[in-house]
Amino acid sequence: MKTDFVEIFQTIRAAMQAYEAMGFNDRVNSETAYELWSEKEVVIDGKKRLGWFFASVVIMKNYVGFYFMPIYLEPEMKTAFDPKLLKHLKGKSCFHIKKLDFELLSMIESAMGEGFKLYKEKGWVD
């Protein structure tokens, strides 16, 4: 069980970095924040956008924030998530992580896989 925020951040960031090989780019990559974006031109709500946010991990004062846009775009995705993961959801798309074990990391990795499938279906990532 990891309780050190730097360790939690680094572990989640490492899991996210695999998605750079699948069409996402890191727009932010520092010691305290990491963001993944699709760089494809997309049309969302009738507006053209160059790129679209996918996920980020950020060290905050009292938690590590895992921000996950797919759950904001498709709230019904929550029904597929384990209640143990959802208890960390604060607001619409931010998970507050204070402790990370293998089980919770696996749930986060699974969520990212589902999010990737959603972005792929929508044509927002190759």
N, CA, C and O atoms as a GROMACS GRO file, in nm:
protein
  504
    1MET      N    1   0.085  -0.119   0.000
    1MET     CA    2   0.000   0.000   0.000
    1MET      C    3   0.089   0.124   0.000
    1MET      O    4   0.174   0.142   0.088
    2LYS      N    5   0.069   0.208  -0.098
    2LYS     CA    6   0.147   0.332  -0.108
    2LYS      C    7   0.067   0.445  -0.047
    2LYS      O    8  -0.052   0.462  -0.075
    3THR      N    9   0.132   0.523   0.037
    3THR     CA   10   0.067   0.639   0.098
    3THR      C   11   0.143   0.768   0.068
    3THR      O   12   0.090   0.877   0.089
    4ASP      N   13   0.264   0.756   0.017
    4ASP     CA   14   0.344   0.874  -0.019
    4ASP      C   15   0.289   0.929  -0.151
    4ASP      O   16   0.281   0.856  -0.250
    5PHE      N   17   0.252   1.056  -0.152
    5PHE     CA   18   0.189   1.114  -0.270
    5PHE      C   19   0.280   1.112  -0.392
    5PHE      O   20   0.233   1.095  -0.504
    6VAL      N   21   0.409   1.130  -0.373
    6VAL     CA   22   0.502   1.126  -0.486
    6VAL      C   23   0.503   0.985  -0.547
    6VAL      O   24   0.501   0.970  -0.669
    7GLU      N   25   0.505   0.885  -0.463
    7GLU     CA   26   0.501   0.746  -0.511
    7GLU      C   27   0.371   0.714  -0.583
    7GLU      O   28   0.371   0.650  -0.688
    8ILE      N   29   0.260   0.760  -0.526
    8ILE     CA   30   0.129   0.738  -0.589
    8ILE      C   31   0.127   0.805  -0.725
    8ILE      O   32   0.086   0.744  -0.824
    9PHE      N   33   0.170   0.931  -0.731
    9PHE     CA   34   0.174   1.006  -0.856
    9PHE      C   35   0.259   0.933  -0.960
    9PHE      O   36   0.215   0.914  -1.074
   10GLN      N   37   0.379   0.892  -0.921
   10GLN     CA   38   0.470   0.827  -1.015
   10GLN      C   39   0.413   0.694  -1.066
   10GLN      O   40   0.433   0.658  -1.182
   11THR      N   41   0.344   0.621  -0.981
   11THR     CA   42   0.286   0.493  -1.019
   11THR      C   43   0.173   0.513  -1.120
   11THR      O   44   0.167   0.443  -1.221
   12ILE      N   45   0.084   0.607  -1.093
   12ILE     CA   46  -0.026   0.633  -1.186
   12ILE      C   47   0.028   0.691  -1.316
   12ILE      O   48  -0.018   0.653  -1.424
   13ARG      N   49   0.125   0.782  -1.307
   13ARG     CA   50   0.184   0.838  -1.429
   13ARG      C   51   0.246   0.729  -1.515
   13ARG      O   52   0.229   0.730  -1.637
   14ALA      N   53   0.315   0.635  -1.454
   14ALA     CA   54   0.375   0.524  -1.530
   14ALA      C   55   0.269   0.444  -1.604
   14ALA      O   56   0.290   0.403  -1.718
   15ALA      N   57   0.155   0.422  -1.540
   15ALA     CA   58   0.046   0.349  -1.606
   15ALA      C   59  -0.011   0.431  -1.722
   15ALA      O   60  -0.047   0.375  -1.826
   16MET      N   61  -0.018   0.561  -1.705
   16MET     CA   62  -0.072   0.648  -1.810
   16MET      C   63   0.023   0.659  -1.928
   16MET      O   64  -0.022   0.672  -2.042
   17GLN      N   65   0.152   0.654  -1.905
   17GLN     CA   66   0.250   0.675  -2.011
   17GLN      C   67   0.238   0.573  -2.123
   17GLN      O   68   0.278   0.601  -2.236
   18ALA      N   69   0.185   0.456  -2.096
   18ALA     CA   70   0.165   0.356  -2.201
   18ALA      C   71   0.075   0.410  -2.312
   18ALA      O   72   0.086   0.366  -2.427
   19TYR      N   73  -0.012   0.503  -2.279
   19TYR     CA   74  -0.106   0.557  -2.378
   19TYR      C   75  -0.040   0.656  -2.474
   19TYR      O   76  -0.102   0.694  -2.573
   20GLU      N   77   0.081   0.698  -2.446
   20GLU     CA   78   0.153   0.782  -2.541
   20GLU      C   79   0.181   0.704  -2.670
   20GLU      O   80   0.186   0.764  -2.777
   21ALA      N   81   0.198   0.574  -2.660
   21ALA     CA   82   0.222   0.491  -2.777
   21ALA      C   83   0.092   0.460  -2.852
   21ALA      O   84   0.095   0.397  -2.958
   22MET      N   85  -0.021   0.503  -2.797
   22MET     CA   86  -0.151   0.474  -2.858
   22MET      C   87  -0.220   0.599  -2.911
   22MET      O   88  -0.340   0.597  -2.937
   23GLY      N   89  -0.145   0.706  -2.928
   23GLY     CA   90  -0.202   0.823  -2.992
   23GLY      C   91  -0.220   0.945  -2.904
   23GLY      O   92  -0.264   1.049  -2.952
   24PHE      N   93  -0.188   0.935  -2.777
   24PHE     CA   94  -0.198   1.051  -2.689
   24PHE      C   95  -0.062   1.116  -2.671
   24PHE      O   96   0.041   1.050  -2.682
   25ASN      N   97  -0.062   1.245  -2.643
   25ASN     CA   98   0.062   1.318  -2.615
   25ASN      C   99   0.056   1.378  -2.476
   25ASN      O  100  -0.051   1.414  -2.426
   26ASP      N  101   0.172   1.389  -2.415
   26ASP     CA  102   0.176   1.453  -2.283
   26ASP      C  103   0.199   1.603  -2.303
   26ASP      O  104   0.306   1.646  -2.346
   27ARG      N  105   0.099   1.680  -2.272
   27ARG     CA  106   0.112   1.827  -2.282
   27ARG      C  107   0.179   1.882  -2.157
   27ARG      O  108   0.241   1.989  -2.162
   28VAL      N  109   0.166   1.812  -2.048
   28VAL     CA  110   0.233   1.850  -1.923
   28VAL      C  111   0.300   1.725  -1.869
   28VAL      O  112   0.238   1.618  -1.861
   29ASN      N  113   0.427   1.739  -1.832
   29ASN     CA  114   0.499   1.626  -1.773
   29ASN      C  115   0.604   1.684  -1.679
   29ASN      O  116   0.718   1.710  -1.719
   30SER      N  117   0.565   1.702  -1.554
   30SER     CA  118   0.656   1.758  -1.454
   30SER      C  119   0.663   1.664  -1.335
   30SER      O  120   0.610   1.553  -1.339
   31GLU      N  121   0.727   1.708  -1.230
   31GLU     CA  122   0.738   1.626  -1.109
   31GLU      C  123   0.608   1.621  -1.029
   31GLU      O  124   0.595   1.540  -0.937
   32THR      N  125   0.512   1.707  -1.063
   32THR     CA  126   0.387   1.712  -0.987
   32THR      C  127   0.262   1.702  -1.073
   32THR      O  128   0.151   1.694  -1.020
   33ALA      N  129   0.277   1.703  -1.205
   33ALA     CA  130   0.160   1.698  -1.293
   33ALA      C  131   0.194   1.629  -1.424
   33ALA      O  132   0.304   1.642  -1.478
   34TYR      N  133   0.097   1.555  -1.474
   34TYR     CA  134   0.112   1.484  -1.601
   34TYR      C  135  -0.023   1.482  -1.669
   34TYR      O  136  -0.122   1.441  -1.608
   35GLU      N  137  -0.030   1.526  -1.796
   35GLU     CA  138  -0.156   1.532  -1.870
   35GLU      C  139  -0.142   1.462  -2.003
   35GLU      O  140  -0.040   1.475  -2.070
   36LEU      N  141  -0.244   1.388  -2.041
   36LEU     CA  142  -0.251   1.325  -2.172
   36LEU      C  143  -0.362   1.388  -2.254
   36LEU      O  144  -0.473   1.410  -2.205
   37TRP      N  145  -0.331   1.418  -2.380
   37TRP     CA  146  -0.426   1.478  -2.473
   37TRP      C  147  -0.422   1.403  -2.606
   37TRP      O  148  -0.317   1.356  -2.648
   38SER      N  149  -0.537   1.392  -2.669
   38SER     CA  150  -0.542   1.352  -2.808
   38SER      C  151  -0.507   1.475  -2.889
   38SER      O  152  -0.554   1.584  -2.859
   39GLU      N  153  -0.425   1.460  -2.990
   39GLU     CA  154  -0.386   1.575  -3.071
   39GLU      C  155  -0.461   1.581  -3.203
   39GLU      O  156  -0.430   1.664  -3.289
   40LYS      N  157  -0.559   1.494  -3.222
   40LYS     CA  158  -0.638   1.496  -3.344
   40LYS      C  159  -0.734   1.614  -3.342
   40LYS      O  160  -0.780   1.658  -3.237
   41GLU      N  161  -0.762   1.666  -3.462
   41GLU     CA  162  -0.866   1.768  -3.471
   41GLU      C  163  -1.000   1.697  -3.455
   41GLU      O  164  -1.030   1.602  -3.527
   42VAL      N  165  -1.080   1.743  -3.360
   42VAL     CA  166  -1.208   1.680  -3.331
   42VAL      C  167  -1.318   1.785  -3.332
   42VAL      O  168  -1.292   1.904  -3.315
   43VAL      N  169  -1.440   1.740  -3.353
   43VAL     CA  170  -1.555   1.828  -3.344
   43VAL      C  171  -1.639   1.779  -3.227
   43VAL      O  172  -1.687   1.666  -3.228
   44ILE      N  173  -1.656   1.864  -3.127
   44ILE     CA  174  -1.733   1.830  -3.008
   44ILE      C  175  -1.832   1.942  -2.983
   44ILE      O  176  -1.794   2.059  -2.974
   45ASP      N  177  -1.959   1.905  -2.972
   45ASP     CA  178  -2.066   2.003  -2.954
   45ASP      C  179  -2.062   2.109  -3.064
   45ASP      O  180  -2.085   2.228  -3.038
   46GLY      N  181  -2.033   2.066  -3.187
   46GLY     CA  182  -2.032   2.157  -3.301
   46GLY      C  183  -1.911   2.248  -3.311
   46GLY      O  184  -1.906   2.333  -3.400
   47LYS      N  185  -1.814   2.231  -3.223
   47LYS     CA  186  -1.694   2.317  -3.225
   47LYS      C  187  -1.571   2.234  -3.262
   47LYS      O  188  -1.549   2.125  -3.210
   48LYS      N  189  -1.492   2.289  -3.356
   48LYS     CA  190  -1.366   2.225  -3.390
   48LYS      C  191  -1.264   2.254  -3.281
   48LYS      O  192  -1.252   2.366  -3.232
   49ARG      N  193  -1.192   2.151  -3.244
   49ARG     CA  194  -1.088   2.166  -3.142
   49ARG      C  195  -0.965   2.088  -3.189
   49ARG      O  196  -0.977   1.981  -3.248
   50LEU      N  197  -0.850   2.144  -3.162
   50LEU     CA  198  -0.726   2.073  -3.192
   50LEU      C  199  -0.684   2.000  -3.066
   50LEU      O  200  -0.618   2.056  -2.978
   51GLY      N  201  -0.723   1.875  -3.058
   51GLY     CA  202  -0.692   1.795  -2.941
   51GLY      C  203  -0.804   1.795  -2.839
   51GLY      O  204  -0.892   1.882  -2.838
   52TRP      N  205  -0.798   1.694  -2.753
   52TRP     CA  206  -0.899   1.679  -2.649
   52TRP      C  207  -0.836   1.611  -2.529
   52TRP      O  208  -0.764   1.512  -2.543
   53PHE      N  209  -0.862   1.665  -2.412
   53PHE     CA  210  -0.808   1.613  -2.287
   53PHE      C  211  -0.857   1.472  -2.261
   53PHE      O  212  -0.974   1.440  -2.282
   54PHE      N  213  -0.765   1.385  -2.214
   54PHE     CA  214  -0.799   1.248  -2.180
   54PHE      C  215  -0.792   1.226  -2.029
   54PHE      O  216  -0.892   1.190  -1.966
   55ALA      N  217  -0.674   1.247  -1.971
   55ALA     CA  218  -0.657   1.222  -1.828
   55ALA      C  219  -0.533   1.293  -1.777
   55ALA      O  220  -0.443   1.328  -1.853
   56SER      N  221  -0.532   1.314  -1.646
   56SER     CA  222  -0.413   1.370  -1.582
   56SER      C  223  -0.401   1.318  -1.441
   56SER      O  224  -0.496   1.267  -1.382
   57VAL      N  225  -0.282   1.332  -1.388
   57VAL     CA  226  -0.256   1.301  -1.248
   57VAL      C  227  -0.176   1.418  -1.192
   57VAL      O  228  -0.080   1.464  -1.253
   58VAL      N  229  -0.217   1.465  -1.074
   58VAL     CA  230  -0.160   1.585  -1.016
   58VAL      C  231  -0.145   1.566  -0.865
   58VAL      O  232  -0.237   1.519  -0.799
   59ILE      N  233  -0.029   1.603  -0.812
   59ILE     CA  234  -0.011   1.600  -0.667
   59ILE      C  235  -0.074   1.727  -0.609
   59ILE      O  236  -0.033   1.838  -0.643
   60MET      N  237  -0.171   1.709  -0.524
   60MET     CA  238  -0.237   1.820  -0.456
   60MET      C  239  -0.191   1.819  -0.310
   60MET      O  240  -0.111   1.734  -0.270
   61LYS      N  241  -0.241   1.913  -0.231
   61LYS     CA  242  -0.198   1.923  -0.091
   61LYS      C  243  -0.237   1.800  -0.008
   61LYS      O  244  -0.155   1.748   0.068
   62ASN      N  245  -0.362   1.754  -0.023
   62ASN     CA  246  -0.412   1.646   0.062
   62ASN      C  247  -0.445   1.516  -0.010
   62ASN      O  248  -0.499   1.423   0.050
   63TYR      N  249  -0.412   1.509  -0.139
   63TYR     CA  250  -0.442   1.389  -0.217
   63TYR      C  251  -0.368   1.398  -0.351
   63TYR      O  252  -0.311   1.501  -0.385
   64VAL      N  253  -0.371   1.288  -0.424
   64VAL     CA  254  -0.327   1.288  -0.562
   64VAL      C  255  -0.454   1.285  -0.646
   64VAL      O  256  -0.537   1.195  -0.630
   65GLY      N  257  -0.468   1.382  -0.734
   65GLY     CA  258  -0.587   1.390  -0.818
   65GLY      C  259  -0.566   1.315  -0.948
   65GLY      O  260  -0.467   1.336  -1.018
   66PHE      N  261  -0.660   1.227  -0.980
   66PHE     CA  262  -0.663   1.159  -1.109
   66PHE      C  263  -0.785   1.212  -1.182
   66PHE      O  264  -0.898   1.178  -1.148
   67TYR      N  265  -0.762   1.296  -1.281
   67TYR     CA  266  -0.870   1.360  -1.358
   67TYR      C  267  -0.892   1.279  -1.484
   67TYR      O  268  -0.798   1.255  -1.560
   68PHE      N  269  -1.016   1.237  -1.506
   68PHE     CA  270  -1.046   1.141  -1.611
   68PHE      C  271  -1.165   1.188  -1.694
   68PHE      O  272  -1.281   1.169  -1.655
   69MET      N  273  -1.136   1.250  -1.810
   69MET     CA  274  -1.240   1.310  -1.893
   69MET      C  275  -1.344   1.211  -1.946
   69MET      O  276  -1.461   1.249  -1.956
   70PRO      N  277  -1.309   1.087  -1.982
   70PRO     CA  278  -1.413   0.997  -2.034
   70PRO      C  279  -1.534   0.980  -1.941
   70PRO      O  280  -1.646   0.967  -1.989
   71ILE      N  281  -1.513   0.980  -1.812
   71ILE     CA  282  -1.625   0.962  -1.719
   71ILE      C  283  -1.712   1.089  -1.714
   71ILE      O  284  -1.830   1.082  -1.680
   72TYR      N  285  -1.653   1.203  -1.747
   72TYR     CA  286  -1.729   1.328  -1.756
   72TYR      C  287  -1.814   1.328  -1.882
   72TYR      O  288  -1.930   1.370  -1.880
   73LEU      N  289  -1.755   1.282  -1.993
   73LEU     CA  290  -1.825   1.281  -2.121
   73LEU      C  291  -1.935   1.176  -2.126
   73LEU      O  292  -2.040   1.198  -2.186
   74GLU      N  293  -1.911   1.062  -2.064
   74GLU     CA  294  -2.006   0.950  -2.065
   74GLU      C  295  -2.029   0.904  -1.921
   74GLU      O  296  -1.973   0.803  -1.880
   75PRO      N  297  -2.111   0.977  -1.844
   75PRO     CA  298  -2.131   0.943  -1.703
   75PRO      C  299  -2.178   0.799  -1.680
   75PRO      O  300  -2.155   0.743  -1.573
   76GLU      N  301  -2.245   0.740  -1.780
   76GLU     CA  302  -2.291   0.602  -1.762
   76GLU      C  303  -2.175   0.503  -1.753
   76GLU      O  304  -2.196   0.388  -1.715
   77MET      N  305  -2.054   0.546  -1.789
   77MET     CA  306  -1.936   0.460  -1.772
   77MET      C  307  -1.920   0.419  -1.626
   77MET      O  308  -1.864   0.313  -1.597
   78LYS      N  309  -1.969   0.503  -1.536
   78LYS     CA  310  -1.954   0.474  -1.393
   78LYS      C  311  -2.016   0.341  -1.354
   78LYS      O  312  -1.971   0.276  -1.260
   79THR      N  313  -2.119   0.299  -1.427
   79THR     CA  314  -2.186   0.174  -1.392
   79THR      C  315  -2.094   0.054  -1.409
   79THR      O  316  -2.116  -0.051  -1.348
   80ALA      N  317  -1.991   0.068  -1.492
   80ALA     CA  318  -1.897  -0.043  -1.514
   80ALA      C  319  -1.782  -0.042  -1.415
   80ALA      O  320  -1.704  -0.137  -1.409
   81PHE      N  321  -1.769   0.065  -1.338
   81PHE     CA  322  -1.657   0.077  -1.245
   81PHE      C  323  -1.690   0.013  -1.111
   81PHE      O  324  -1.805   0.014  -1.066
   82ASP      N  325  -1.589  -0.040  -1.049
   82ASP     CA  326  -1.602  -0.101  -0.918
   82ASP      C  327  -1.637   0.008  -0.815
   82ASP      O  328  -1.580   0.117  -0.820
   83PRO      N  329  -1.729  -0.021  -0.723
   83PRO     CA  330  -1.764   0.077  -0.620
   83PRO      C  331  -1.643   0.123  -0.538
   83PRO      O  332  -1.643   0.235  -0.486
   84LYS      N  333  -1.541   0.038  -0.526
   84LYS     CA  334  -1.421   0.077  -0.451
   84LYS      C  335  -1.348   0.191  -0.522
   84LYS      O  336  -1.288   0.276  -0.457
   85LEU      N  337  -1.354   0.194  -0.655
   85LEU     CA  338  -1.296   0.304  -0.730
   85LEU      C  339  -1.385   0.427  -0.720
   85LEU      O  340  -1.336   0.538  -0.702
   86LEU      N  341  -1.515   0.408  -0.733
   86LEU     CA  342  -1.608   0.521  -0.733
   86LEU      C  343  -1.611   0.595  -0.600
   86LEU      O  344  -1.647   0.713  -0.597
   87LYS      N  345  -1.574   0.529  -0.491
   87LYS     CA  346  -1.574   0.600  -0.362
   87LYS      C  347  -1.470   0.711  -0.359
   87LYS      O  348  -1.475   0.800  -0.274
   88HIS      N  349  -1.375   0.706  -0.453
   88HIS     CA  350  -1.271   0.810  -0.463
   88HIS      C  351  -1.312   0.924  -0.556
   88HIS      O  352  -1.242   1.026  -0.565
   89LEU      N  353  -1.425   0.908  -0.625
   89LEU     CA  354  -1.470   1.010  -0.720
   89LEU      C  355  -1.532   1.127  -0.646
   89LEU      O  356  -1.627   1.112  -0.569
   90LYS      N  357  -1.476   1.244  -0.669
   90LYS     CA  358  -1.526   1.368  -0.609
   90LYS      C  359  -1.564   1.459  -0.725
   90LYS      O  360  -1.478   1.492  -0.807
   91GLY      N  361  -1.686   1.499  -0.733
   91GLY     CA  362  -1.730   1.577  -0.848
   91GLY      C  363  -1.758   1.486  -0.965
   91GLY      O  364  -1.793   1.369  -0.947
   92LYS      N  365  -1.742   1.540  -1.086
   92LYS     CA  366  -1.778   1.464  -1.206
   92LYS      C  367  -1.665   1.381  -1.264
   92LYS      O  368  -1.691   1.278  -1.326
   93SER      N  369  -1.540   1.424  -1.244
   93SER     CA  370  -1.433   1.352  -1.312
   93SER      C  371  -1.302   1.341  -1.234
   93SER      O  372  -1.202   1.294  -1.289
   94CYS      N  373  -1.300   1.382  -1.109
   94CYS     CA  374  -1.175   1.379  -1.032
   94CYS      C  375  -1.181   1.274  -0.922
   94CYS      O  376  -1.271   1.274  -0.838
   95PHE      N  377  -1.083   1.187  -0.924
   95PHE     CA  378  -1.067   1.087  -0.820
   95PHE      C  379  -0.960   1.137  -0.724
   95PHE      O  380  -0.851   1.175  -0.767
   96HIS      N  381  -0.990   1.136  -0.595
   96HIS     CA  382  -0.894   1.176  -0.493
   96HIS      C  383  -0.831   1.049  -0.437
   96HIS      O  384  -0.898   0.968  -0.373
   97ILE      N  385  -0.703   1.034  -0.460
   97ILE     CA  386  -0.632   0.914  -0.418
   97ILE      C  387  -0.537   0.951  -0.304
   97ILE      O  388  -0.448   1.034  -0.320
   98LYS      N  389  -0.558   0.888  -0.189
   98LYS     CA  390  -0.470   0.911  -0.074
   98LYS      C  391  -0.387   0.788  -0.042
   98LYS      O  392  -0.279   0.798   0.018
   99LYS      N  393  -0.437   0.672  -0.084
   99LYS     CA  394  -0.367   0.545  -0.066
   99LYS      C  395  -0.385   0.465  -0.193
   99LYS      O  396  -0.494   0.463  -0.251
  100LEU      N  397  -0.279   0.399  -0.237
  100LEU     CA  398  -0.286   0.322  -0.360
  100LEU      C  399  -0.232   0.183  -0.337
  100LEU      O  400  -0.117   0.166  -0.297
  101ASP      N  401  -0.316   0.085  -0.362
  101ASP     CA  402  -0.271  -0.054  -0.358
  101ASP      C  403  -0.286  -0.114  -0.498
  101ASP      O  404  -0.334  -0.047  -0.589
  102PHE      N  405  -0.247  -0.237  -0.514
  102PHE     CA  406  -0.251  -0.301  -0.645
  102PHE      C  407  -0.393  -0.306  -0.700
  102PHE      O  408  -0.415  -0.284  -0.819
  103GLU      N  409  -0.490  -0.335  -0.614
  103GLU     CA  410  -0.629  -0.346  -0.657
  103GLU      C  411  -0.681  -0.213  -0.713
  103GLU      O  412  -0.742  -0.210  -0.819
  104LEU      N  413  -0.656  -0.104  -0.642
  104LEU     CA  414  -0.703   0.027  -0.688
  104LEU      C  415  -0.630   0.067  -0.817
  104LEU      O  416  -0.692   0.122  -0.908
  105LEU      N  417  -0.501   0.040  -0.825
  105LEU     CA  418  -0.427   0.069  -0.948
  105LEU      C  419  -0.485  -0.010  -1.065
  105LEU      O  420  -0.499   0.044  -1.175
  106SER      N  421  -0.519  -0.134  -1.043
  106SER     CA  422  -0.579  -0.216  -1.150
  106SER      C  423  -0.711  -0.157  -1.196
  106SER      O  424  -0.742  -0.160  -1.316
  107MET      N  425  -0.789  -0.104  -1.103
  107MET     CA  426  -0.917  -0.041  -1.138
  107MET      C  427  -0.894   0.085  -1.221
  107MET      O  428  -0.968   0.111  -1.317
  108ILE      N  429  -0.794   0.164  -1.185
  108ILE     CA  430  -0.761   0.285  -1.261
  108ILE      C  431  -0.714   0.247  -1.401
  108ILE      O  432  -0.753   0.310  -1.499
  109GLU      N  433  -0.631   0.145  -1.410
  109GLU     CA  434  -0.583   0.099  -1.540
  109GLU      C  435  -0.698   0.048  -1.627
  109GLU      O  436  -0.701   0.074  -1.747
  110SER      N  437  -0.792  -0.023  -1.566
  110SER     CA  438  -0.908  -0.072  -1.639
  110SER      C  439  -0.994   0.045  -1.689
  110SER      O  440  -1.042   0.043  -1.802
  111ALA      N  441  -1.012   0.146  -1.603
  111ALA     CA  442  -1.089   0.264  -1.642
  111ALA      C  443  -1.023   0.333  -1.761
  111ALA      O  444  -1.091   0.374  -1.855
  112MET      N  445  -0.890   0.346  -1.759
  112MET     CA  446  -0.820   0.409  -1.870
  112MET      C  447  -0.839   0.328  -1.999
  112MET      O  448  -0.852   0.386  -2.107
  113GLY      N  449  -0.841   0.197  -1.987
  113GLY     CA  450  -0.866   0.112  -2.104
  113GLY      C  451  -1.004   0.137  -2.163
  113GLY      O  452  -1.021   0.146  -2.284
  114GLU      N  453  -1.104   0.149  -2.075
  114GLU     CA  454  -1.240   0.178  -2.122
  114GLU      C  455  -1.247   0.317  -2.184
  114GLU      O  456  -1.315   0.337  -2.286
  115GLY      N  457  -1.179   0.412  -2.124
  115GLY     CA  458  -1.175   0.547  -2.178
  115GLY      C  459  -1.109   0.552  -2.315
  115GLY      O  460  -1.154   0.622  -2.405
  116PHE      N  461  -1.001   0.476  -2.330
  116PHE     CA  462  -0.934   0.469  -2.459
  116PHE      C  463  -1.029   0.413  -2.565
  116PHE      O  464  -1.035   0.466  -2.676
  117LYS      N  465  -1.102   0.308  -2.531
  117LYS     CA  466  -1.197   0.250  -2.626
  117LYS      C  467  -1.302   0.354  -2.667
  117LYS      O  468  -1.339   0.362  -2.784
  118LEU      N  469  -1.350   0.432  -2.572
  118LEU     CA  470  -1.448   0.537  -2.601
  118LEU      C  471  -1.390   0.639  -2.699
  118LEU      O  472  -1.454   0.674  -2.798
  119TYR      N  473  -1.269   0.687  -2.672
  119TYR     CA  474  -1.206   0.786  -2.759
  119TYR      C  475  -1.182   0.728  -2.898
  119TYR      O  476  -1.196   0.798  -2.999
  120LYS      N  477  -1.145   0.601  -2.904
  120LYS     CA  478  -1.122   0.534  -3.032
  120LYS      C  479  -1.253   0.525  -3.111
  120LYS      O  480  -1.256   0.553  -3.231
  121GLU      N  481  -1.362   0.485  -3.044
  121GLU     CA  482  -1.492   0.475  -3.110
  121GLU      C  483  -1.538   0.610  -3.165
  121GLU      O  484  -1.600   0.615  -3.271
  122LYS      N  485  -1.508   0.716  -3.094
  122LYS     CA  486  -1.548   0.850  -3.136
  122LYS      C  487  -1.453   0.908  -3.242
  122LYS      O  488  -1.481   1.013  -3.300
  123GLY      N  489  -1.342   0.840  -3.266
  123GLY     CA  490  -1.245   0.887  -3.364
  123GLY      C  491  -1.155   0.998  -3.311
  123GLY      O  492  -1.096   1.072  -3.389
  124TRP      N  493  -1.145   1.010  -3.181
  124TRP     CA  494  -1.065   1.116  -3.120
  124TRP      C  495  -0.920   1.076  -3.101
  124TRP      O  496  -0.836   1.159  -3.065
  125VAL      N  497  -0.890   0.951  -3.125
  125VAL     CA  498  -0.753   0.900  -3.117
  125VAL      C  499  -0.742   0.789  -3.220
  125VAL      O  500  -0.839   0.719  -3.248
  126ASP      N  501  -0.623   0.774  -3.277
  126ASP     CA  502  -0.604   0.670  -3.382
  126ASP      C  503  -0.588   0.533  -3.323
  126ASP      O  504  -0.571   0.436  -3.396
   0.00000   0.00000   0.00000
